[in-house]
Amino acid sequence: MLFACKNKMSEVVAINFSDTLPDISAKNIEFTFSDSARVQIRISGPVMNAIEGDDPYMEFPDGFKVEFYDSAFNITSTITGEYGVHYREKRMMEAHNNVVVTNYETGERLDTEELIWDQKKEIIYSCKFVKITSEEGVIFGDTLIADQDFSKRSIKNTSGEIEVKEEEERVNDE
């Protein structure tokens, strides 16, 4: 028994590959965002695919790193992930798979599988399981919203162990 497929040439020509191929593809890229000649953010990755159209975006299929800088050009925090998509017009970035946020000023680290960075609101958030590690201990939760530099945050359904240090009371000898 033999089977064969036959397509009309007009149907073959009508196939549009623009949905699957990037408009631009680059390796070892680096984008720097600055304001008033001061570098604020740098995004880098081994591969970047840019898709143009009504909702243009940059895809980082092999991972990415976002670095946040202070006014003295010191890195204050980073976001890394194995996959990312940056939506140019929305000014939002989605990070997936082994996402890590590190705050170098506090020594804290966030681990999750999905994170959204809203550049307009300067916040990061996740509706997935999160783990925050610091010198004081480890906190777990299932929803997070924080400043983009990870300095202030709110976590829902928290659990974990935190070391609480008691301050010694000073006695006034007057």
C-alpha positions as CSV (number, residue, x, y, z in Angstrom):
1,M,0.0,0.0,0.0
2,L,1.4,3.4,-1.0
3,F,0.4,6.9,0.2
4,A,1.4,10.2,-1.3
5,C,0.7,13.8,-0.5
6,K,0.0,16.4,-3.1
7,N,-0.3,20.1,-2.6
8,K,-1.4,22.8,-5.1
9,M,1.5,25.1,-5.9
10,S,-0.7,28.1,-4.9
11,E,-1.0,26.6,-1.4
12,V,2.8,26.1,-1.1
13,V,3.5,29.6,-2.2
14,A,1.0,31.0,0.3
15,I,2.9,29.6,3.3
16,N,4.3,32.5,5.2
17,F,7.5,31.8,7.1
18,S,7.6,35.3,8.6
19,D,6.0,34.0,11.8
20,T,8.8,31.6,12.5
21,L,11.9,33.5,11.3
22,P,13.4,36.5,13.1
23,D,13.9,39.8,11.2
24,I,17.3,40.1,12.8
25,S,19.5,37.6,14.5
26,A,22.8,38.4,16.3
27,K,25.3,36.7,18.5
28,N,27.1,38.0,21.6
29,I,25.0,41.1,21.9
30,E,24.9,43.9,24.4
31,F,22.4,46.8,24.8
32,T,23.0,49.7,27.1
33,F,20.2,51.9,28.4
34,S,21.2,55.3,29.7
35,D,19.6,58.5,30.8
36,S,21.4,61.9,30.7
37,A,24.6,60.2,29.7
38,R,24.5,57.9,32.7
39,V,24.4,54.1,32.1
40,Q,21.5,52.6,34.1
41,I,20.9,49.1,32.6
42,R,22.8,46.7,30.4
43,I,21.3,43.6,28.7
44,S,23.5,41.0,27.2
45,G,23.1,37.5,25.7
46,P,24.8,34.9,23.5
47,V,22.0,35.0,20.9
48,M,19.3,37.6,20.2
49,N,16.5,37.3,17.7
50,A,14.6,40.5,16.9
51,I,11.0,40.3,15.6
52,E,9.4,43.4,14.1
53,G,5.8,44.1,13.6
54,D,2.9,45.4,15.6
55,D,4.4,44.2,18.9
56,P,8.2,44.1,18.3
57,Y,10.3,42.1,20.7
58,M,13.8,40.7,21.2
59,E,14.1,37.0,22.1
60,F,17.1,35.6,24.0
61,P,16.7,31.8,23.4
62,D,20.1,30.9,24.9
63,G,19.9,33.0,28.1
64,F,20.5,36.6,29.1
65,K,21.9,38.9,31.8
66,V,20.5,42.3,32.9
67,E,22.8,44.5,35.0
68,F,21.6,47.5,37.0
69,Y,24.0,50.3,37.7
70,D,24.2,53.1,40.3
71,S,25.4,56.6,39.6
72,A,29.1,55.6,40.1
73,F,28.7,52.8,37.4
74,N,28.8,50.1,40.1
75,I,26.5,47.0,39.4
76,T,23.8,47.0,42.1
77,S,21.8,44.0,41.0
78,T,21.5,41.5,38.1
79,I,18.8,39.3,36.6
80,T,19.8,36.2,34.7
81,G,17.7,33.5,33.0
82,E,18.0,30.7,30.5
83,Y,15.3,32.3,28.2
84,G,14.0,35.8,27.9
85,V,11.8,38.1,25.8
86,H,12.1,41.9,25.9
87,Y,9.0,43.7,24.5
88,R,10.3,47.0,23.2
89,E,7.0,49.0,23.1
90,K,5.6,47.7,26.3
91,R,9.0,48.1,28.0
92,M,8.6,44.7,29.7
93,M,10.9,41.6,29.9
94,E,9.9,38.0,30.7
95,A,12.5,35.7,32.1
96,H,12.0,31.9,32.2
97,N,13.9,28.9,33.5
98,N,16.4,29.2,36.3
99,V,15.9,32.9,36.8
100,V,18.2,34.4,39.4
101,V,18.1,38.0,40.8
102,T,21.1,39.1,42.8
103,N,21.2,42.3,44.9
104,Y,24.9,43.0,45.5
105,E,24.2,45.7,48.0
106,T,22.3,43.4,50.4
107,G,23.8,40.1,49.4
108,E,20.3,38.6,48.7
109,R,19.5,36.2,45.9
110,L,16.1,35.3,44.4
111,D,15.6,32.0,42.6
112,T,12.4,31.3,40.5
113,E,11.3,29.8,37.2
114,E,9.5,32.9,35.9
115,L,9.9,36.6,36.4
116,I,8.4,39.7,34.8
117,W,10.4,43.0,34.7
118,D,8.2,46.1,34.1
119,Q,10.6,48.8,33.1
120,K,8.0,51.6,33.2
121,K,6.9,50.8,36.8
122,E,10.5,49.8,37.7
123,I,9.2,46.6,39.4
124,I,9.8,42.8,39.1
125,Y,7.1,40.2,39.9
126,S,6.4,36.5,39.8
127,C,3.4,34.4,40.3
128,K,5.5,31.2,40.6
129,F,7.4,29.7,43.5
130,V,10.2,31.9,44.8
131,K,13.2,31.3,47.1
132,I,15.1,34.2,48.6
133,T,18.5,33.5,50.2
134,S,20.3,36.0,52.5
135,E,22.7,36.0,55.4
136,E,19.7,35.8,57.8
137,G,18.2,32.7,56.2
138,V,16.0,31.4,53.4
139,I,12.4,32.5,52.6
140,F,10.0,30.7,50.3
141,G,6.8,32.0,48.8
142,D,4.5,31.6,45.8
143,T,4.1,35.2,44.6
144,L,6.5,38.1,44.6
145,I,6.4,41.8,43.8
146,A,9.6,44.0,44.3
147,D,11.4,47.1,43.2
148,Q,13.6,46.3,40.1
149,D,16.7,46.6,42.2
150,F,15.2,44.1,44.6
151,S,15.5,46.5,47.6
152,K,11.8,46.4,48.7
153,R,9.5,43.4,48.2
154,S,6.3,41.7,49.1
155,I,5.9,37.9,49.2
156,K,2.7,35.9,49.6
157,N,2.4,32.6,51.4
158,T,5.8,32.9,52.9
159,S,7.7,30.2,54.9
160,G,11.3,29.6,55.9
161,E,13.8,30.2,58.6
162,I,15.2,33.6,59.4
163,E,17.7,34.4,62.1
164,V,16.6,37.3,64.2
165,K,19.4,39.2,66.0
166,E,18.5,40.8,69.3
167,E,20.1,44.2,70.0
168,E,21.7,44.7,73.4
169,E,20.1,47.4,75.5
170,R,22.4,50.1,76.6
171,V,22.3,51.3,80.1
172,N,22.9,54.9,80.7
173,D,25.4,55.4,83.5
174,E,24.6,59.0,84.2
